[in-house]
Amino acid sequence: MRSNYRDIDPPTRLILGLLLRGRSAINSIKFKEAEYLGDPINLIRIFSEKNCSEGAILSKSAGQVGIEYSVLESIARVARFPLSYGGGIRSLSDIDRVISIGYEKVILSGDLTKGLVAPAVTKYGSSAIVACLNVKSNWLGRLSLYENKLEHNINDLREAIKYCQELGVGEIIINSVEDDGCLSGLNEKIIKISDEFMNSMNLIYYGGVRDFDDVVSATSAGYSGVCASSFLTFLGDEKGILPTYPREKIG
């Protein structure tokens, strides 16, 4: 019998993942289908009231239409927890602006080339720079990258993690494309990756988290944090929108 997450102390880091499309919050399915969730500012206000401890704001549209700085600034004003942001970041000036409006970290995903990542790490420090590797199984069943741009056409997940380590990022989000928004449970192939890197790199699991037992399992496997979206936003099989967070305060 799976335990009731409300009765379990969570790990140190359970991160709210909130996806934006323009000025709206959405929930994506396997990076494609999208469901409207509501006003992101109101959602962040609700999660603040529930004592959320950390949030990652990601934009699905910023790469095409630009970063909605006014929305990010409004989110930062109402959030009572640390924030990171990713989406549409192409330069150090973009990073400057995101940090100046109240975000502690930036998440780099589409462009993970040395020309952006290395100078960012030098200027802001490793702790402020997060890499996000979007991962799915290829036709051979091997974990490969999806919509990430790295040097030397690196496509293998293990090689990508080593590459990001060498660039000096502070942590790496491993985002399972196949499980995105599905509440399907942990991707065991991705979970096992932590065995190789748990002593040398902070890894954050993202994708498919369905309940608090999954959060505990990923943390026990060696992940330093778990990012979740649908699990913290929906209630029941009908997926009614009801923001929740496992306990009043994470120690």
Residue pairs with C-beta under 8 A, 6 or more apart in sequence:
2 211
2 213
3 212
3 213
4 212
5 211
5 212
5 213
5 215
5 246
6 212
6 246
6 247
8 212
8 216
8 246
9 247
9 251
10 212
10 215
10 216
10 246
10 247
10 250
11 215
11 216
11 219
11 225
11 226
11 250
12 225
12 250
12 251
13 53
13 54
13 204
13 224
13 225
13 226
13 250
14 53
14 54
14 215
14 225
14 226
14 228
14 245
14 246
14 250
15 53
15 54
15 55
15 56
15 204
15 225
15 226
15 227
15 228
16 47
16 52
16 54
16 55
16 56
16 227
16 228
16 229
16 232
16 245
17 55
17 56
17 58
17 206
17 227
17 228
17 229
18 25
18 40
18 43
18 44
18 55
18 56
18 57
18 58
18 229
19 25
19 26
19 27
19 28
19 58
19 59
19 60
19 229
20 26
20 40
20 57
20 58
20 59
20 60
20 61
20 62
20 68
20 71
20 87
21 34
21 59
21 60
21 61
22 61
22 65
22 68
23 40
23 68
23 71
24 36
24 37
24 38
24 39
24 40
25 36
25 37
25 38
25 39
25 40
25 43
26 34
26 35
26 36
26 37
26 60
27 34
27 35
27 37
27 181
27 229
27 230
27 233
27 234
28 34
28 35
28 60
28 180
28 181
29 35
29 180
29 181
29 182
30 177
30 178
30 179
30 180
30 181
30 182
31 134
31 146
31 147
31 177
31 180
33 181
34 60
37 43
37 233
37 241
38 241
40 57
40 71
40 75
41 71
41 74
41 75
41 78
43 233
43 243
44 55
44 75
44 78
44 79
45 78
46 243
47 55
47 79
47 81
47 232
47 243
47 245
48 78
48 79
48 80
48 81
50 243
50 244
50 245
50 248
51 80
51 81
51 245
51 247
51 248
51 249
51 250
52 81
52 245
53 81
53 82
53 249
53 250
54 81
54 82
54 83
54 84
54 225
55 79
55 81
55 82
55 83
55 84
56 83
56 84
56 85
56 86
56 107
56 173
56 227
57 72
57 75
57 83
57 84
57 85
57 86
57 103
58 85
58 86
58 87
58 107
58 132
59 67
59 68
59 85
59 86
59 87
59 88
60 87
61 87
61 88
62 68
62 87
62 88
62 89
63 87
63 88
63 110
66 88
67 87
67 88
67 89
67 94
67 97
67 98
69 97
69 98
69 101
72 85
72 98
72 101
72 103
73 101
73 102
75 83
76 83
76 101
76 102
76 103
77 102
79 102
82 104
82 105
83 102
83 103
83 104
83 105
84 103
84 104
84 105
84 106
84 107
84 130
85 98
85 103
85 105
85 106
85 107
86 106
86 107
86 108
86 109
86 130
86 132
87 107
87 109
88 94
88 110
89 95
89 98
89 106
89 107
89 108
89 111
89 116
90 111
90 116
91 116
92 116
92 119
92 120
92 123
95 106
95 120
95 123
95 124
98 106
99 106
99 124
99 128
104 128
105 127
105 128
105 129
105 130
105 170
106 120
106 124
106 128
106 129
106 130
107 130
107 131
107 132
107 173
108 116
108 117
108 120
108 129
108 130
108 131
108 132
108 169
109 131
109 132
109 133
109 134
109 147
109 148
110 147
110 148
110 149
111 149
112 131
112 148
112 149
112 150
112 160
112 163
112 164
112 167
113 149
113 150
113 151
114 151
114 167
117 129
117 131
117 164
117 167
117 168
117 169
118 167
118 168
120 128
120 129
121 129
121 167
121 168
121 169
125 170
126 168
126 169
126 170
127 170
128 170
129 168
129 169
129 170
130 169
130 170
130 171
130 172
130 173
130 204
131 164
131 167
131 169
131 171
131 172
131 173
132 148
132 172
132 173
132 175
132 206
133 145
133 148
133 157
133 160
133 161
133 164
133 172
133 173
133 174
133 175
134 145
134 146
134 147
134 148
134 175
134 177
135 143
135 144
135 145
135 146
135 157
135 174
135 175
135 176
135 177
135 190
136 143
136 144
136 146
136 176
136 177
136 178
137 143
137 144
137 178
137 189
138 144
142 156
143 156
143 157
143 158
143 189
143 190
143 193
144 155
144 156
144 157
145 154
145 155
145 156
145 157
145 160
146 177
148 160
150 160
150 163
151 163
154 160
154 163
157 174
157 190
157 193
158 193
158 196
161 172
161 174
161 193
161 197
161 201
161 203
164 172
164 201
165 197
165 200
165 201
170 202
171 201
171 202
171 203
171 204
171 224
171 225
172 201
172 202
172 203
172 204
173 203
173 204
173 206
173 227
174 190
174 193
174 203
174 204
174 205
174 206
175 206
175 207
175 227
176 187
176 190
176 206
176 207
176 208
177 207
178 187
178 207
178 208
179 185
179 186
179 187
179 207
179 208
180 207
180 208
181 229
181 230
182 208
182 230
183 208
183 209
183 210
183 230
183 231
183 234
184 208
184 210
185 208
185 209
185 210
185 214
186 205
186 208
186 209
186 214
186 217
186 218
187 207
187 208
190 205
190 207
191 205
191 217
191 218
191 221
191 223
192 221
193 203
194 203
194 205
194 221
194 222
194 223
195 221
195 222
197 203
197 222
198 222
198 223
202 224
202 225
203 222
203 223
203 224
204 223
204 224
204 225
204 226
204 227
205 218
205 223
205 225
205 226
205 227
206 226
206 227
206 228
208 214
209 215
209 218
209 226
209 227
209 228
209 230
209 231
210 230
210 231
211 231
212 246
214 226
214 231
215 226
215 228
215 246
218 226
219 225
219 226
230 239
232 243
232 244
232 245
233 241
233 242
233 243
234 240
234 241
234 242
235 241
235 242
235 244
